[in-house]
Amino acid sequence: ASHHMINPDRLKTAKTLVDKAVKLRKVFSVQGPYPVIRAALWARGWVERRLPHPVQRSPTYPCVEEGDGNDGLICSYFTERAEEGEKGENLDNMYDLMSRLVRNETTYFYWTTRRDNIDCRSLRHDQMTNHYANAGTFTTKVGLCVNLRNLQWFDTADPDTFFPRCYRLGAEDEKHAFIEDFRRTACTSLLQYVVETSIWRRDEPEGDKQKSKNSLLDNEEHRSVGPEIINTALHVCQEFLSVLKHSDIDVTAEIPPSVEEAQWAEFLKHYYMVVHKGKLIRGSSVFVERCQDMLTRLQAVCPQLDTDGLNNIWIIKPGAKSRGRGIMCMNHLDEILALVDTDRALTKESKWVVQKYLERPLLVHCTKFDLRQWFLVTDWNPLTIWFYKECYLRFSTQPYSTKTLDSSVHLCNNSIQKHFQPSRNRHPGLPEDNMWSCSQFRSFLQREGRETEWESVVIPGMQQAVVHALQTAQDLVEPHKASFELYGADFMLGRDLRPWLLEINASPTMACSSTVTARLCPAVQVDTLRVVLDWRTDPSAYTGGFKLIYKQAAVEVPQYLGVNLLVEGATIKRSRHYRQSFISNSPLPHQVHPEQLSQAVAEPRHKQFSQKPHAVADFPLLGKESQVKKSQMTSTCPKREHDRKAERQNTCPVRKSCRSVACEQPASVHTEPQKKAQRLGLRRRVSGATLVPRSLSFSLDPACCTSEGKHQSIHHHASHTSKSFLSQRSSEPQHKISSRVFPSLQGPLPTLEIFQLQPNIVTGTNVCHNSAFLSHPTTHKHQLCLNSQRQVKARHKGELTEEHKYKRC
């Protein structure tokens, strides 16, 4: 394949088409089973840049809710791509050749099955994808359940009028709310049961009435249910109405509930016996009018009362799955709670969703169905929604009944129903592939005399439900101006044809699993491209079956100013000593405290040519009169440090260690050592001997170098600073002094050199032979010795030779 010869004319044509597509930014990538999208883009002059071969996920791979029926098609897609990988690209195929030529170009249009295949947040403004980031706020069961409760902040509509009551069982407060709802629904169902059974008895023939009487006698012998269950139901319903009218505003937590837990357990037990097992209630006929009156009052405040039915059925959905997997119908409270408790992981993450089942839907030939309706979002600010003109119906394979809770009866997903055989008693008017187009359904309504309700009730109801669901998620979805997304909403119709939103699916299935979907799915894909490509550049372009139903006024997003309405705090740290840099032409500070030793250090003058003079920083010490100003030269270059070490070995200077002082500004200190010593007037006693302070001189200015390489001073002492070398008692530890004098300094201490020591000569004073001074700890065991006063004098006169230098003792 690597030596395959390419037709030159074909290659030239391919290059021409590719150059034109790249110039117009018509490079696309498709990942997933979408041959219709590929063909439609090729026809528009786009060139495909093939993405790397996808890695097939394991069947047990935990995935989030995405599509709802592409499993089979995706598996075949993986198989096809694997076969393509084995065969290699067919360079005789023009599309394969063009794809090879754009493999290093930028993709401007992405169409993928899963949202996480492309990082929506990293797209450029001119790149387009068919997904929005964070759209799970309304395409997951949990997200839709939570966000629709906030509809009151966006619209005046009531979510209970189009979305069945829903709770997250993983959240403790919602779990308690569900328990209360289940018990209250049991009460309303019981009242409906009493009213409806009385009507059945009134309308049944005389012979059947006699059988009912005999059955009632048999039930009385088998502990039939007493009438107090109806009183309990009426009391609970009346209390619920009072709560809605805020009549319970003065009720406190100390007031015990009207129905205790033990009474609830007994009530539900009798309720199951009556509704599920057909037990009769003794003396129920005298309660019919009261029950009917209560139901009439409840009807005004409970929009779902008609669809609740008698059996109190709830549908339990694991929020992390799709395509009907793991969904079950239950009608016993203890069984629902036990099921949720078995999977602690889902419960902890609030993934379990329980929703009231619509027990009284519209049926077609005694069979349940739901509707799949497509809609398209092309912008989130302003929110722009397109509604597809056609939808399709999905039927179950079994006749509808609330006596059985099997998924073959109650779940209409094609991925579920395809595993069941149609019932033998199935009506011949139902399709064999379990799908109808909306036109076929409208024909059914016409035969029923209700055709006009499709346009007046069904379509407006579905549109409003979609708009309300997106309104609550608008602030949560991360928009991208050039992107779009096609969704599939599932609806059920009540007996009054009112649509009820069940869920919204991202990446709706495009599988041609029936004659209906084989026609509609390709059409909706082509029409989607018409909207997102043609209409955006030409508002008069044909948009196929999509109709713009909602375009919100643009909302200007205010610039974020960093305002955060949260109270934040931080721990208070110990304040550091105040440091201040200065340039000194003034005398050194006052007398130094005996416990605070000041060490003045500096580098050799010949090393200062490569550095600027640094600042002198003053440190706050312990007493009011105990501040000593220190200066030093700092070095940040390791190479220069190495050069200094070599210089030290050659010149054998006296080394001292001191704590580093941070220097921020260059400073030049011009003082006379003699005057400084006199000004300080320091006197110390060591072992009874009187010591006269010796001045330690060092330079902060670069020295001048002559052409002969000799070092000269600008002035004899013009660039020197003098500080007194003080002695302390030999018994006082040095580390104590350091911690007290420089408490704020930490880290390694730089080593600097003393290059000039100028003593104050006083007659009769012999510092060199004072053993107490030599053993003083403040010298860090680098004891200073003066060979003689004559040598010191000779040095000041410039007569000191190399063998008369200072030595380390």
N, C-alpha and C positions, 0 to 999 in steps of 0.2 A: 504493500500500500504506500510505503514511503517513496517508492520509485515510480509511482503512477504518473503518467504523462497527462497534463491538463491541456485541453484544447486552447490554443492561444486566443482565438476569437471569443470563446466563452469567457476566458479570464479577463480579456479587455472589456467585455460587456459588464462583467461582474464588478470590475474596478470602477467603471463609470457610474453604475447604479449606487455603489457603496459611497463613492465620493459625494454624490448628490445627497444621499441620506444623511451622511455625517455632517455636511454643511447645513442641512435643515434640522439637525438634531432629531433624526428619526431612527434611533436605535432603541430596540426594546428587548426585554428578557421576560420569558414566561416560565414559570415553574409550577407544574401540575398538569392535570389532564384537560387542557383547554385548546383543542384543535381549532375551534371556531375563532377564538381570539387571534391565534397565529395567522389563520387564513385571512381574516379581516384586516389585520395590520399589514400583511404582505401586499394585499390588494391596494392599500393606501400608500405604498412606496416605502414602508418601513423595513428595516433589516434587523434580523434577530441576532443578538449576542447571546450565545448559549451559556447558561450558568453551569457550574460544576455539577456533576452527577449527584443527586440527592442521596443521602444515607437513609435507607428504609428503617423506620422506627420499629422496635419490637412490639408485638401485640400487647404486651403488658406494660408498655411505656406509659407513665402517668402524664396525660396531657390535659390542657385546659380546654374549655368548651370552645369549639371553633365551628367547623362545618357540621352538617347534619345528615350526610348521606353519600359522601364521595368515597367511601371505603373501597368498594369494589373497583371503581375507576382508578383510584390512586394505586391500588395493587397492580393493575394492568399497566399503569404508567411506569411504575418502577421496573416491571418486567421488560417493557419496551425500551426503556433507557439502558437497562443492562445489556439487552441484545444489541443496541446501537453501539455500546462501548466495546462489545466483542467484535463487531463487524468493522468498526471505525467509520469515519465520515465518508460519504459518497461525494467525492469532489466533482463528479459529473453532474450532480444535482446542483442547480444554480443557487438554491437557497442555502445548501450546505457550504458551497464555495463562498458565498457572500458572508455567511456567518463566520467563516474562518478568517476573512479579511478584517472583520470588526472586533476580533477577540480582545484587542487592546484599547478599544474605544469606550467612551463613557455611555452608560445606559441612561436613557431619559424616560423610559416607561417600563414599570415593573407590574406584572400581574402574577400573583402567587396564591397558593391555596391557604397557607397559614400566615398569620400576621407576623409571627416572629422570624420568618425567613428573611425579612428585610428590616434593617434598623431605620424606622421612620424618622427618628430624631436626627439622624446624620445626613439626611437628604438635602441636596441643594434646592434653591427656590425654583429652578427650572426642571427638576426631576419629579416624576409622577409615579404614584403607586396606588394600588386598589385597596389600601387599608389605612386606617387611622390608628395612631397609638392610643392606648387606654380606652378603646371602645368597649372593653369588657364591662364598663359601668352599666350598660343596658343590654349587652348580648349574652350575659350570664344570668342564671336564675337568681342568684344572690343579688347581683347588681340591680336587676330590674325590680326585685322585691323591695330593696332598700330605697332606691332613688324615687320610685313613684310616690312614696309617702311625702316627698317634698313638693309635690305638684302644686300645692296651695300657694307656694311662693312665686309660681310662674304663671298660673292660670286659675280661673275660678272653677274649673271642672273638678269633679269628685272621682278619684281613681276607682272607688268601689262601683262605679257605673260601667266600667269597661275592663277591669282587671280583678279576677277572683282574689279573695283575701289570702294573704300569704305571710308566712312567718319563718324566721331562721331558728331552728331548734337548738343550734349551738350557742345562741345568745340567751342568757338566763332570763332576762326580762321578757324577751319574745316567747320563750318557752312557756312562761306563766300566762302570757297573753293568749297563746294558743290553747292552753288548757281551759281558760275561761271561755274562749270562743267555742270550743268543742262542747262544753257543758251547756252553754246558752243555745247553741244550734240544736242540741238534743232536745231542749225544751220547746223551741219553736217547731221542730219536726214532730214532736209529740202532739202539739196543738193541731198541726195540719193533719196528722193521722186521725185524730178524733173527729175533725170536721169531715174529712174525706170518707172515712168508714161509715159515718152516719148517712152520707149521701149514697154510698153503695147499697147500704141496707134499705134505704128508702126506694131506690130504683130497682132493686132485685125482685124477681117474681115471688109469688106467695109460697111456692114450693121450696124455693131457696131460703126464704125467711124462716120456715120451719126447721130446715137443716141448721141454720145459724143458731136458733134457740137451743137445739139439742147440743150443738157444739159448745154453746156458752155454759150449759149445765155440766158438760164434760170438763171444761176448763175450770169451773168452780171446784170440781172435785179434785183437780190437779193444781190447787193453789193458784188460781188466777190472780191477776194483779188488782189491787184495790184502787179506789178513786183518788186516794191521797197523792198519787203521783201527778195527777192533773193539777191539783192545788199547788204543788211545789213548782210545776212548770209555769203556771200563771203568776205566782209570786216572783219568780226569777225574771220573767219578762217585764213585769211591772217595775221591778227594781232597775232593770236596764233602761227603760224609758225615763225613769226618774234621773238616772245618771246623765242621759243625753240632755235633759232639761236643767242640769246642774243642781238638782234638788239635794244632792249628797254633799253640798259644799261644807256643811257643818259636821259631817261625819268624821270622827277621829279614828286613829288607829286602834285605840283601846276598845272601841265598840266591836263586839264579836260579829262575824259574818252571819247573814241570815240563814245560810245553809252550811253546816259543818262538813268537814271532809268525810266523815263516816256516813252522813246523810247523802252526800254526792255519790259515794260508792254504791249505796243501796239504790239510789235513783237510777244510775246508769245500768245497774243490773236489771232492774224492772223494765227500763227502756229497751234494752237489747231483747228481752223476752217478748215485748209487745211488737216492736217494729220488725225485728229480724226473724223471730220464730212464730209470729202470728198469734200470740196470746191476746186475749181480750181484756178490756178494763171493765170491771164491774161498775154499773151505774154511770157509764160515760155519757149516756144520752142527755143527762141533765146539765152537762157542761158544754154542750155544743154551741149555744149562743154566746156564752162567755169566751169560749175559744175563738169564735169567729170575730167577735169584737176586738179581741186582743190582736189577732192577725191583721185586721184592718189598720189598727194603730201602728203596728210594726211595719206595715208595708210602706208607710210614708217616710220612714227613716232607714229602712233596710232595703237598698236597691237589689240585693242578691237573694231576697227571700224566695222569689219564684223559682230560682234555679237551685236552691239548697236541697230541695227534695225531702224525703222522709228518712233515708238510711244513714245520714251523717257521714258520707264517704269523703275521705281526704286522699289526695295524691301526694306521695312522698318522693322527692327528687333529690338524688345526690348531686350537689352543685358542680362537681368537677367532671361530670360525664355529659355526653350528648347522644343524639340519635336514639333517645328512648332507653338507653342502657341504665339498668338499676332502678327504673321507675316502677313503683308499686302503688296499688290502691288498697286502702284499709278503712275500716269503720269501727274499730275498737281503740279506745284511748290508750289502754295499757299496752297493747300490741305496738302501737306507733312509738311510744316512748321506749319500749324495750328494743325495738329495731334500731333506733337512733343510738342508744347506749352501747350497742354491740360494736360500733365503729367509732372508737374514741378519737381517732385522728381527724375524721371529718367533722365530728362534733366540736372538737376543740377549735377548729378553724372556721366554725359557723358555716360549713358547707351544706349541711342538711337543710332542705327547704320543704315545708309542708304547705300545701295549697288546697283550698276548698275545691272539691270536684263538682263540676256542673252536672248535677244528676238529671236535669231535665232539658237536654239539648234538642234542637231541631233534628228530626230523623228523616232519612230518605228511605222509604220502603223498610221501615223498622230497623234501619242500620245507622250507626253513628258515623260521622265524617268530620273532618276539619279542613280549613282552607289555608293554602300557602300563597301569600301575597308578597310580591317584590316591591321594594322601594329603594331609591338611590339618593345618597347624600353627596353633594358636590362642594359644600362649604359649611363651615360651622359659625362663621361670623362674616356676613349674616347667615343664619341658619337657612340652608336651601335644600328643599326636599322635593324629589320627583317620585310620582306614584305611577306604577305600571297599570295599564288599562286591563290586562288580563291576569287571571289567577287560575288555580286548579284545585280540585277537591280530592282528598284522599280518604278512602273508605276502609273500614275494618272488614275482616272476613267473616265475622260472626254477627248474628242478630243482637241488638242491644238489650241488656237486662242489668238491673242493679242487684239481682240475686246472686250473681257471680261477679267476682272481682278479677277475672283473668285478663291478662294484657291483650289477648286476641280480641276481646270485646271492647276495651276502653282505650287502647293506644292505636292511633291511626298512622303512625310513622311507617313509611314504606320499608325501612330497614327492619321493622318488627313484623309487619304483616306478610312480608314475602316468605317467612318461614312457616306460615300456616296455610292449610288447605281451606278453600271456601266452604261454608256450611252447606249441608245438603238441602236445607230449607231456605236457601238464599233466593231472594226475589230475582226473577229473570231480567228485570229492568236494570239491575246493577251491572256495572262493567266487570269483565273478567280480570282486567289488570288493576282493578280497584281505584281507578282515577277517572275524573270527569273534568272537562274544561268548564269555565264559567258560563259559556254559552249553553252547554248542555244543562247546567243547573238552572239557568234562567228559563229554559224550556220547561223544566220540571215545575218551577214556580208559576209559570203561565198556566200549566194544567191545573194547578192548585188555586188559581185565581189571585195570585199574589205577586205578579211580575213587577208591578210598579214599586214594590218595597225594596227591590234590589238597588234602584237608583236613589230612593228616598231614605232608606234606613241602613242598608248594608254598607254601601260604598262610603257615605259620609261618616258612619261610625268607625270604619277601619281607618280612614284618613285621620280622624281626630285622635284616635288611640295612638297612632304612629307619631303624630306631631307632639302629643303630650309626653310620650316616652322620651323623645329626643330633647324636649325642652328641659327635662330634669337632669339630663346628662350633658348638656351643652357646655357647662363650665368645667366638666371633668375630662372630656375628651381633649387630647392634644392635637390641635388642627395643623394641617399643612396645606397651604393655599392651592397647590397644584394637584393635590390628591383627591381621591373620591373613594366611596365604598358602596357596594351593593349588598343589601340585606334581605333576608327572608323572614317575614312575620307570620306566625301561626295563629289562626283565629278559630273559635267555635261560635256557632250561632245558637241563640236561645230560641225558644218556641215563638217568640215575638220578632225573630230575625235580628235582634240586637247582637252585634258582634262583641265577643269577649276575647281580649288579647291573652294568649297563653305564654308565648316567649318570642324572642327575636334572635335569629341566627345570623352570625357572620359567616361568610363563605358558603352561601346556600348551595345545595347540591345542583349540579348541572348534568347529572346522569340522565341519559335518555332511556329510562326504565319502562316507559309506556308510550303508547302512540301520542298521548297528550304532551308529555314532557319532551318527546322527540321533536315536536313542533315548537313548543314554547321556549325551551331552554336555549337553543341557538338564537332564537329571535331576541330574547332579552339581552344576550351578550352583545349582539351586533348593535342593538339600540343603545346599550350603555356606552359603547364607543362613539356613537353619534352624539351623545350628550357631552361627554367629557373631552372629545377632540373637536368635533365640528361646531357645536353650539357655543363653545367658549370663545372661538374666534369669529363666529358669525351667528348672532342671536336669532337670525331668521332661518337658520338651518333646520332641516327636518330631524326630529328627535324620535321618530318611530312611535312605539307604544307608550313612551314616558310623557307624563304631563306634570308640569310644575304646579304643585298644590300649595307650597308654602315658601315664602321668602321673607325672612325677618328683616326689619329695618336694621341697618348696620349700626353696631354699637361701638363707639370709640373707646378703646381700652385706655384708661388713664396711665400715664407714665408712672412706673413704680419708683417711689421715693425712699424705699427702705423702711417704711413705717411698719412696725410690728407691735401689735397690741398684746404682747406677752410681757410678763414681768420676769426679767432675768437677773441673775446675780452671780457674783464671784467671790471667792474667799479673799479676805483682806490679808495681804502679804506684809511681812515685817519691812518697815521702811528702811531703805539703804541710807548710808551717811551721805550727806550733801557734799558734792565735789564742785570745785570752782577752779577754772584755769585762769592764770593771770600772767602778766608781764611785769616783772618787779624791777623797780629802780629804788626801792625803799629798803630800809634795814630789815633784817630777819626778826622774827617775833621775840616775845619775851622769854624770860628764863624758863628753861626746860625742867619739868618735874623730875625728881630723882629716878622714878620708875619708867620714864619714857625716854628712850635713847634714840637719837636721830643719827642716821648714817647717811653720809653724802657720798654718792658714787657716780662715776662717769666713765666714758670710754677713752682710750688714748686719742690724743688730739689728731694724730695722723690718720685715724680712722674716720674722722668726722667730715672729711671732704665729700664723702659720698652720701651724706645724710643732712637733712635740714635740721636746724635747731628745734628742739621740742619744747613744749610748755612745761611750766612748773606748776604742780597741783598742790594745794594745801589740804590737810586732813584735820578734821575735828578730833581732838584728843579728849582726855578725861576731864581735866580741870579747866577752869576759866582761863588760867594763865598757862595752859599746857598744850598750845598749838605750835607745831613745828612745821615749817614749810620745807617740802622735799622736792628735789628735782632729779630727773634721770634722763638718760638717753635710751630710747626703745628701738629695738630692731625687729623687723618682720621678715627678713629674708634669711633663709637657712644658709645660703651660700656666704652671705656676709658674716653670719655667726661663725661659720667654719673658718673664714679668714681671720676673724678676731682671735679665735683660739690659737691659730698658728702664730699670730703676732704676739700673743701672750707668752708663748713658749720662747720666742726670740728675745723679747724685752724683759721677761721675768717681772712683770708688775705685781703689785700687791692686789690680791683679789678679795673682794668682799661680796657677801650675799645679802640682798635686801628684798623687801617686798616691792612689787612693781607698782608704779603710779601711772594711771592712764593720762596721757598727754594729748591734748587736742589742738593746741595752737603753738606755733614757734615763739620762743621767748629768748631774750638776750639779757642776762643778768650781769650787771657791771657794779661790782662792789670791791672794796678793799678788805683783804683778809684781816689785817691788823685792826681796822676800824670795826669790823664785825665782831671780832672777839672782844674788843673793849665794850662795844655796845651791849653784847650779851651779858658780860660781867659774870660769867659762870665760874663757880668754885665747887669742887668736889673733894671729898676726903676718902682715901682708900688706905686702910690699915694705919690710920693716924697721920699719914703724910698728906701734905697739901699739894694738889696738882693744879697746874696752870693749864687752861685749855689749849690744846694744839689745833691749829686750823687746818682743815682738810680742803685743799683747793682743787676745783675741777672746772672744765670749760664746757659751755653750752653753745659756743660759736665755733664755726670752722676756723682752724688755725691757718695761718698763711704759710705757704711753702715756697721757698726760694728755688731758684733754678738748680742749685746744688743739691736739692733734696733735703735741706735742713729745715727743721721746724722753727718758726719764729712766732713770737707773740705780737699781736697788734699793739698791745701796751703791756707793761710788766705785769699788771694784775687787772687790766681793763676787762678781760673776758673770763674772769674767774669768780667763782663763788666760794666763800669760806663758811665752813660750819665747824662747830666745836666738837672735838672728840671727847666725849664725857665718859667717865668711869663710874661703875657702880660697885656695890659690894659683891664680892665674889660668891657669896652664899645665895644670891637671888637668881633663880633660873631664868634663862634667856627666853624660853618659849612662853613664859608668863608675860614677859614684857611685850613680845610680839603680838600676842592675842589681845592685849589691852590697848596697844597703840594703834594697831591696824585691824580692827575687828571686821571690817567689811571686805577685806581682800582675801581672795581664795585663788587656788590654782598654783602652777609651778612658778617659781621665783627666778627672774633673769639674773645672770651673773654679770656684773659690770666691774670695771677696773678703776683703781685709784692711780692716777698718773703723776700727781704732784702733791706732796705733803709739806706744808709750810708751818713750822712751829713758831710759837712766840717764845723767844729766848729770855729766860729769867735767871738771874745769877743764883747759883746754888741749887738749881733744880736738875735732877738727873732722872729723866723718865725711863731711859733705856734699862736701867738696872733695878727698876722697881718691880719686884716679883709679883706683888699684888696686882699691879696693872697688867702684867703679862698673862696672868692666870684668869683675868676677868672674862666671864662667859660672853659678854656682849661682842667680843671680837670673833665669835664663832670658831675659836681655836686657831684663827689666823692672826697670830700675835705680831704686833708691829714693833720693830726694834730700830732704834736710832744708833748708829755706830758711835757717833759722837757729835757734839754740838759744832765742832770744827768742820766736820764733813757737811753738816747742814748749811753752815755759813758759806762754805766753799761752793756749794751747789747754787746758792742764790747769786753768787758772783760769777757763775758760769764756769767754774773750775772743776766741777765734779767729773770724774772719769768713769768709764764703764765698770771698773771693779769696785767703785764706791757707791753703787746703786743700792736701793732698799732691797732687802731679802726677806723672804718668808721664813719665819722661825718655826 
